[in-house]
Amino acid sequence: MVRQVPIANTRNIGIIAHIDAGKTTTSERILFYTGVSQKIGEVHDGQATMDWMAQEQERGITITSAATTCFWRKHRINLIDTPGHVDFTIEVERSLRVLDGVVAVFCAVGCVQPQSETVWRQADRYGVPRVAFINKMDRLGSDYRRCLAEMRDKLAAVPCLLQIPVGKEDKFEGLIDLLDMKFLSYSKDPRDPARFEILEIPEGMVAEAREARAAMVETLADVDDDLIEDFLEGAEIEAKRLKAALRKGTIALRCVPVLLGSAFKNKGVQPLLDAVVDYLPSPLDIKPVSGLNPKGGTEERPAADEAPMAALAFKLMSDPYVGHLTFLRIYSGTLNSGDQVFNSSREKGEKIGRLLKMHAKKREEIKEAGAGDIVAAVGLKNTTNGDTLCDQAKPVVLERMHIPEPVIHIALSPKNKDESDKLGQALGKLASEDPSFRVRTDQETGEVIISGMGELHLEIIADRLQREFKVQVNLGAPQVAYRETVTKTVEVEYKHVRQTGGRGQYGHVWLRLEPLEPGSGLVYETAVVGGTVPKEYHNAVGAGAMEACQKGGARAGFPVTDLKITLFDGSYHDVDSSEMAFSLAGSMALKEGLKKAGSIILEPIMDLEVVTPEDFVGDVIGDISTRRGRVGNLDTLGGSKVITAEVPLGTMFGYSAELRNRTQGRATFSMQFGRYQPLPENVALEVIAQREAKKA
């Protein structure tokens, strides 16, 4: 294929951060300075290019990740702006799965906030190199040194500071570049936000700049052995060598370049773009993607146009103009509109209708794409999130993305009974777009239950149903995603025997059920000695037991977790035994065992952070205590207090309105899933009673 830009000059990056750190504002400045936008779009007035959904513009938050392409210094930058709100964490997860590098934005006042830690851990999971941008340096209470300290303490990162500020808070004028030892002085003229001058360092800051540069070189000497000798001898090291060491250390995940600025005030964004080009990897700089060969073993796919085609579908979207869009990251080979490809995850053929380059909600039709590109395909019928598309002659299945489990359920019904089919189709489309959103029908009550990552997540879903699909719905009260587990080890026997004329059914198993550490999930093992249960039936026993766990435990019928199931004995019949018989035996044995194993109910515990003026601290803590919360730390942040606590999700519905009332609207909070823990017995009895009443 004829390339506009060599693969070595391609950067696939995302912007990640805590909510309100300034991700979308930074993205808007990047689009402006790279010439994609002629006008700067602002989040606060609902004009941000990357926040194109009506709900995003109204609320001033990012809900869905938006992709775009821009150019800087003859490099193509494929950029994805991701949400900061924990309810939309799947958007970050699937973006990080396909990106080669990220810009982590931190607020200079809030520093490393809870969702900052979450997205950083997600980047760790996929081994994605990072550049950090400490934003809002013009804000009252900004403190970049505290940000650096928290990056070390909370994120276990090795920050390498490349700039120091000239001026503080509202007197923030510009930056001193520690590599070239120059002062970047930004224009004060709002009509010319792109302009800055490169000047000599102000006389009063030369000593501070030299000290900061020495600290930067020392950090780099720790991650690059080639610099150690010159550093120990005190030799002056030229900027070119330092940049090479920075690139090497960043790609190897040994250090994180840190830049400063104020995106809203148009300061520091051009050096950030330079850092993206200079330090984040191209597709050639990272390890070739590895996948499973369906015939056995693993295979690598290098980032080369001439290699066999392999691409990962990481996002689905319904577009009102072109229909069903599938976002693809092409890891190797080339893809053309009209190509026949193979979905190796589902072993089905697919045809690429059209290929599009996306710019937020706008699109540009292209004929071909190559290794390292991120594109949207039209016309795929059998492909869903996490599927692999490849060359049928050279099949490979790439690793799927991690999908978090929902923590909240709400019953939903159409206001007009005639719209039931329309509602079902709309929910199906939304569930295909968002893997963290689930839909099911309660077998006992017949209600449609939607599940998601939080109240806001499901609120947005309901809003989209009404706006996009024109279905008016009634929402029930939120329900907590409780789980059950066991407290003791038991061994249980079950013999499934059925004779109905002709061939019968025979499956006989002994299972051992053991409690596991919180967060372990379900584990199935076999320890059969002597062939009492033939190997061909082992998986069937496990499948039956796992299905029974999902259907619910013995205490209240909630899904079972943190349980080890071991098949250790049994017997079979030469004629009557089958996979179905052993699956039923595994299922029934599991149900019997749960009755004897001391089932308990688990509830989701949320990590809560509240930032409030000092006047309201006592009231906020008192309210947390009434919600069965446990307060952890009380820290000072500028003129405010930061309260961290652990609180059961079941007590937190409607917390946003309550906090506003108690603090005159001056406090903010963020909340994310922490872990499951046993529900107090008195509360468990209430939950069981409510569940029984609902069935009745």
BELSULNOR-V378452 format. One record per helix or strand of 2 or more residues. SS is the DSSP state (~ for helix, > for strand). FROM is the first residue (numbers start at 1). TO is the last residue. If there is no record, write none. Layout:
# BELSULNOR-V378452
ss;from;to
SS;FROM;TO
SS;FROM;TO
This chain:
# BELSULNOR-V378452
ss;from;to
~;7;9
>;10;17
~;23;33
~;54;59
>;66;72
>;75;81
~;86;98
>;101;107
~;114;126
>;129;135
~;144;155
>;159;161
>;163;166
~;169;171
>;174;177
>;182;186
~;190;192
>;196;199
~;203;223
~;225;233
~;239;251
>;256;260
~;269;279
>;289;292
>;298;301
>;310;319
>;323;332
>;334;336
>;340;343
>;348;351
>;354;359
>;362;366
>;368;370
>;374;378
>;388;390
~;392;394
>;397;398
>;408;414
~;417;433
>;438;441
>;448;452
~;455;467
>;473;480
>;483;485
>;490;498
>;505;515
>;522;526
~;535;551
>;563;571
~;579;596
>;600;613
~;614;626
>;630;637
>;640;648
~;649;651
~;655;663
>;668;678
~;681;695
